[in-house]
Amino acid sequence: DAGVTQSPTHLIKTRGQQVTLRCSPKSGHDTVSWYQQALGQGPQFIFQYYEEEERQRGNFPDRFSGHQFPNYSSELNVNALLLGDSALYLCASSLLRGHSPLHFGNGTRLTVT
Amino acid sequence: AQSVTQLDSQVPVFEEAPVELRCNYSSSVSVYLFWYVQYPNQGLQLLLKYLSGSTLVKGINGFEAEFNKSQTSFHLRKPSVHISDTAEYFCAHGGATNKLIFGTGTLLAVQP
């Protein structure tokens, strides 16, 4: 049973560019959440998708957007990249109910130069 | 707003010694608490969770945690650590919507 898979594993972009990160949830999960983990910090919640809609959003600007597809996979898009967007981006899948533990992928390491 | 405080950024300990990693959370109506471990260049792996019931929760790899409502704490313990336990440990607090608030992490550094 495959867990959460993310692609690519590493990415280098230039300031001002746009990036798309991809995530496939664990089999049986219907909810995908995205987190940003800056170096030396804990993960910060970006947003959560369920039934192809954004259900919750953290304190991130509109440059961060996402999408969920009918097969529950998800994309995270970041426009107009800033140096401060350099981080590990983690995708987590779960069921929607509150006590359903999150299962994390290994993340995408984004470096903005 | 919910918050999680991990009081120690780094905990050095010798192999086979006991360890406690401390975590305090802000009080909330719905209290779901989690400990995750992160090995280098990897995602987060669930160690254990508290949803309700017994305040002593047992997890994987010999870890356990105790939920203390009066002290709003959820400290992680292991009676005897191994070199392979060296990793970053994150405490997290979730509510009804399954959005997790993470602490800043504690690096457990096990020395031979």
Interface residues (C-beta under 8 A of the other chain):
Chain A: V4 T31 S33 Y35 G40 Q41 G42 P43 Q44 F45 Q48 R55 Q56 G58 L90 A92 S94 L96 R97 G98 H99 S100 P101 L102 H103 F104 G105 N106 G107
Chain B: V4 S30 Y32 F34 Y36 N41 Q42 G43 L44 Q45 L46 K49 L51 F90 A92 G94 G95 A96 T97 N98 K99 L100 I101 F102 G103 T104 G105
